[in-house]
Amino acid sequence: MREVAVIGVGMTKFGKWLDKSLKDLGREAVWVAIDHAGIDPRDIQYAAVGNSMAGILLGQESIRGQTILRDAGFGGIPIVNVENACASGSTAFFSAWMAVACGLCDVALALGVEKLFCGNTALSIKALSTATDMDFEGRMGISFPGIYAMRLKRHMQKYGTTRHQMALVAVKNHHNGSLNPYAQYRNEVTVEEVLNSRMIADPVTLLMTSPMGDGAAAAILCAKEVAGRYTTKPIYVAATVLNSAPITDPTDPKAPNITKVTAMKAYETAGIGPEDIEVAEVHDAMAPAEILNIEHLQFCPEGEGGPFVEAGNTAINGSKPVNTSGGLAARGHPVAATGLAQICEVVWQLRGEAGARQVDPVPQVGIIQNGGGSIGGETASMGVHILKR
Amino acid sequence: MREVAVIGVGMTKFGKWLDKSLKDLGREAVWVAIDHAGIDPRDIQYAAVGNSMAGILLGQESIRGQTILRDAGFGGIPIVNVENACASGSTAFFSAWMAVACGLCDVALALGVEKLFCGNTALSIKALSTATDMDFEGRMGISFPGIYAMRLKRHMQKYGTTRHQMALVAVKNHHNGSLNPYAQYRNEVTVEEVLNSRMIADPVTLLMTSPMGDGAAAAILCAKEVAGRYTTKPIYVAATVLNSAPITDPTDPKAPNITKVTAMKAYETAGIGPEDIEVAEVHDAMAPAEILNIEHLQFCPEGEGGPFVEAGNTAINGSKPVNTSGGLAARGHPVAATGLAQICEVVWQLRGEAGARQVDPVPQVGIIQNGGGSIGGETASMGVHILKR
């Protein structure tokens, strides 16, 4: 298996892009990434494209990647359309990594693109619910704020995690988003505003949720052995692990957690431990989920995520900066674009290109955690990636 | 890159399965393939699942593979949902091949599953049209019989290909289907019946088209170095090439044809020429397209496909047996299942397990050609695979 480097990344600003099509968004992210990598676009010999909702929302199924990439000027290469709900971006990254790792090509493109604003909010919400098993969770009417709320309620009961600690995550991530020109929300919020905003699914309030959004993000991967041809700042893929929900009894309190299992495999593959991680992007589709995820990533012992956040460890200048981009809650969460936007942020951080939100000193190692969908009480798909300079 | 073998295949009978769900169909194909491979199912450490239409037709987007495979008993492994319209099955095969070739795992599963009968035929037809670029072809109202009709008309004008020759393909493939217990249509048809059946898009008549259908097909792939652990009859992947439409001017008569370009790359990769092919499954979504495809695969010179068929070369006992399964026109064409059903047929032929339609002597080398979607006047996605004993 060949070693793989990320040599360029790019994304659109996430937001409500009523005047941009799926193609417009995808084309922009691809070409920004190509510029960042400084490559001849003809060197790209494989593309994986993640999109989750265009079939239901825009009536474009099947060959979504071909339509977007042809519009961007690409054809005559293998194009694989991949999907794994909110982890579709991670899945595209994983697929492009495989193509380079197995020697199929030297340079590959991973693109995630999503357009949730389709002129029909009810349809968008319905489409988002199709990221569950539609024979069970989906048709019962449960939606993701409800799923997260149940997980958070259990955490509160078991470990005493407080609403104040949960609000602090939203406050920190909105602060980070205010420093990120690509973020959908650039405004700061206070603990009081977060706690007093409309209750969505107790304990999740409106300002803890991630917004509906449009956007795209892309990464250019290449074989380590040729990375020097393109860049002086390659970022190496130390591990990229994709997983799906284990088959467990969801009522079993000792059932393995998919984030933890996947992260442990990534650490083992990379030969890097949680203590070595200097920047992290985690999947906070509801901001307080960050507390659960940092525990699963072993940044702190189980149950201590709340106090860990409260002590400021996860701030940009803390011991373990988390979601410097603003995370899903502030940078935004156009489903299939998210995983690659997380990759973008960690690559920028490791290259010292993160501007006002740069971790100082420039970190050596970063981790990305990106979950998608729900099945049988567990996240359906999980990607964990460790990148290093 | 490691060499890869197919150690087991399985499929459902294709047909109108009003009483079977997507999960029922997928589960059946997976377990039949596992039985055929004789493996412990826990050895499967990667799965690629192709499905094209469940988002629009059944309301299940995003995590289709997880829902199907969990129902079949699988979790805790990487599951990648892939899509490339009618080439989704090939794409799943290609993705599973990459996972084994790159050393991620020793044993991988490729599954293609489709349910076109959703209780609303108009919706099914609309969904099928989303395998085009919906900003162009799709919204203009063109559908696949029309696209194929234009290609065939051009072939008739340029080379004198006759309606009789085109009907002979349908007759041969229905004959082959009558010998295949997995085929949707088991009835023989005559040239007169084909030519006198209802005109769909001149020159394509009803009995030349592939039917609406439900079904699933699966393959188990493993590293060549461990194949001996599982089977005495490994079938090796000599080449698996995935491609997308080149960017060309569709009015340019000298524009490269995607089937030809992809096949030439597969021959080159395999170190095998068209003269070595002893059995072929080609994408006859409209039966006469077989004439075009065998030319692109270099079985005969360009323009001579009609006479080549007329001389009986493509019959089971001919010099170049094509679509021994009955092809898409008779075995059926549940979109994402087709590519893997083609793999099933060639694997059975190379193992001498094709029953009444077995090519004699048992062939050494077979080829699969599987195209999907349409974009800019060309097939959007193309998979060509060469398998050998």
Interface residues (C-beta under 8 A of the other chain):
Chain A: M1 S21 K23 S52 M53 G55 I56 L58 G59 Q60 E61 S62 I63 R64 Q66 T67 L69 R70 G73 F74 G75 G76 I77 P78 I79 V80 N81 V82 E83 N84 A85 S88 T91 F94 S95 M98 A99 A101 C102 G103 L104 A127 T130 A131 T132 D133 M134 D135 G138 V241 L242 N243 S244 A245 P246 I247 T248 V261 G372 G373 I375 G376 A380 S381
Chain B: M1 S21 K23 S52 M53 G55 I56 L58 G59 Q60 E61 S62 I63 R64 Q66 T67 L69 R70 G73 F74 G75 G76 I77 P78 I79 V80 N81 V82 E83 N84 A85 S88 T91 F94 S95 M98 A99 A101 C102 G103 L104 A127 T130 A131 T132 D133 M134 D135 G138 V241 L242 N243 S244 A245 P246 I247 T248 V261 G372 G373 I375 G376 A380 S381
